[in-house]
Amino acid sequence: MMLLLEYETKKIFRDESIPTPRSYVVSSEAEARNAAEDFGIPVFVKAQVFASGRMRKGGVIEARSLDQVEAAALKLFSAEFDGHSPRKLMVEERVDIQQELFLSIAIDDARGLPVILTSLNGGIEIEELTSKYPDRISSTYIDILRGLRKYEAREIAMKMGFGGALLPTIEDIIW
């Protein structure tokens, strides 16, 4: 299994031309402040740890001043999340979000196949979503011999409600 921290995932996204908010990975309070100065306030300061529910556990803090950025960084560097203390933080510009979506690729152990899981209910822990609202998750299994086909990526994007001029962009991101 491959585990990636949020900043590592976002680097892959940027390398593949998938838009992401601007961010910096930092290792000190001073670096966090410098990052926030670079693209302005407000920002999110995010603990980079392998832990679910970081937002709920206080691992994501919105800072509306440079002093708050430093205070958030100090707090997060001294915190522990599911037994892990962050060695790095991500300072990310705050962007206005119209809707959060969920997309993940996992291995279904029972079938031995990769599966793309999607939901129109992003911003919620997937464990909570699957237990409370299993009907809100869509699954698309991928044939490992032929891979994901472009038309399947389009179908996934359409299931997520994308259409019009945005559909080809989302299709390409999934594919």
C-alpha positions in Angstrom: 0.0 0.0 0.0 1.2 3.5 -0.8 0.7 6.2 1.8 1.2 9.8 0.8 1.0 12.9 2.9 -1.2 15.7 1.5 1.7 17.8 0.3 3.1 14.7 -1.6 -0.2 14.1 -3.3 -0.6 17.7 -4.3 2.9 17.7 -5.8 1.9 14.7 -8.0 -1.3 16.7 -9.0 0.8 19.7 -9.9 3.2 17.6 -11.9 0.2 16.2 -13.8 -1.2 19.8 -14.4 -4.1 19.2 -12.0 -4.9 22.6 -10.4 -4.3 22.9 -6.6 -4.1 25.8 -4.3 -0.6 27.3 -3.8 1.2 25.9 -0.9 4.5 25.6 0.8 5.9 22.7 2.9 7.6 24.2 6.0 9.6 22.9 8.9 9.5 25.9 11.3 7.3 28.7 12.5 9.5 31.2 10.7 9.1 29.3 7.4 5.4 29.2 7.9 5.3 33.0 8.4 7.4 33.5 5.2 5.1 31.2 3.2 2.0 33.1 4.3 3.7 36.5 3.5 4.4 35.2 0.0 0.8 34.6 -1.0 -1.1 36.6 1.6 -3.6 36.0 4.4 -5.8 34.1 5.1 -4.1 30.7 4.9 -4.6 27.2 6.2 -1.8 25.7 8.3 -2.0 21.9 8.0 -0.2 19.2 10.0 1.4 16.6 7.6 0.8 13.3 9.4 -0.8 10.0 8.6 -4.0 10.5 10.6 -7.6 10.6 9.7 -9.8 13.4 10.7 -7.1 16.1 10.9 -9.6 18.9 10.7 -11.8 17.5 13.5 -8.7 16.8 15.6 -7.3 20.3 15.2 -4.7 19.5 12.6 -5.9 22.1 10.2 -6.0 25.7 11.4 -7.1 28.8 9.5 -4.9 31.8 10.2 -6.0 35.3 9.4 -2.8 37.1 10.4 0.9 36.4 10.3 1.0 36.1 14.1 -1.8 33.5 13.9 0.3 31.6 11.3 3.2 31.4 13.7 1.0 30.4 16.6 -0.7 27.8 14.5 2.6 26.3 13.4 3.9 26.3 17.0 0.7 24.5 18.1 0.8 21.9 15.3 4.5 21.1 15.7 3.9 20.3 19.4 0.7 18.3 18.8 0.1 14.6 18.3 -2.4 13.1 15.9 -3.1 9.3 16.2 0.3 8.9 17.8 2.2 11.0 15.1 3.8 14.4 15.6 4.2 16.4 12.4 7.7 17.1 11.3 6.4 19.2 8.4 3.4 21.5 7.9 1.8 22.7 4.8 0.8 26.4 4.5 -1.8 26.7 1.8 -3.6 29.7 0.4 -7.3 29.9 1.3 -9.5 29.5 -1.8 -13.3 29.8 -2.0 -14.8 26.4 -2.4 -18.1 25.9 -4.2 -18.3 22.2 -3.5 -16.0 19.5 -2.2 -15.9 16.2 -4.0 -14.3 12.8 -3.1 -12.3 10.6 -5.4 -10.0 7.8 -4.4 -8.4 4.8 -6.0 -8.1 1.8 -3.7 -7.7 -2.0 -4.0 -10.8 -4.0 -3.2 -9.2 -7.0 -1.4 -12.2 -9.2 -1.9 -12.1 -8.8 -5.7 -8.4 -8.2 -6.1 -9.1 -5.2 -8.3 -8.5 -1.5 -8.2 -11.6 0.5 -7.7 -12.3 4.2 -8.1 -14.5 5.5 -5.4 -16.3 8.8 -5.9 -18.8 10.9 -4.0 -20.5 14.3 -4.3 -20.0 14.5 -0.5 -16.3 15.5 -0.2 -14.9 17.2 2.9 -16.2 14.4 5.1 -14.2 11.5 6.4 -14.7 8.5 4.1 -15.2 6.1 7.0 -18.1 8.2 8.2 -19.5 8.5 4.7 -19.4 4.8 4.0 -21.1 3.9 7.3 -23.8 6.6 7.4 -24.4 7.1 3.7 -23.2 4.1 1.6 -25.6 5.1 -1.2 -23.6 8.3 -1.7 -20.5 6.5 -2.9 -20.1 5.3 -6.5 -17.6 2.5 -7.3 -16.0 1.8 -10.7 -13.8 -1.3 -10.9 -10.8 -1.2 -13.2 -9.9 -4.1 -15.4 -6.2 -4.6 -14.6 -5.4 -6.0 -18.0 -6.7 -3.0 -20.0 -6.6 -0.2 -17.4 -9.0 2.7 -17.1 -10.5 3.6 -20.5 -11.2 7.2 -21.4 -14.9 6.6 -21.8 -15.0 5.2 -18.2 -13.3 8.4 -16.9 -16.0 10.4 -18.7 -18.8 8.2 -17.2 -17.2 8.8 -13.7 -17.1 12.5 -14.3 -20.7 12.5 -15.4 -21.8 10.5 -12.4 -20.2 13.2 -10.3 -22.4 15.8 -12.0 -19.9 17.4 -14.4 -21.0 18.4 -17.9 -20.6 21.1 -20.4 -17.2 22.7 -21.0 -15.8 21.4 -17.7 -16.5 17.7 -18.5 -13.4 17.2 -20.7 -11.1 18.7 -18.1 -12.4 16.5 -15.3 -12.4 13.5 -17.6 -8.7 14.1 -18.3 -7.9 14.5 -14.6 -9.5 11.2 -13.8 -8.0 9.4 -16.8 
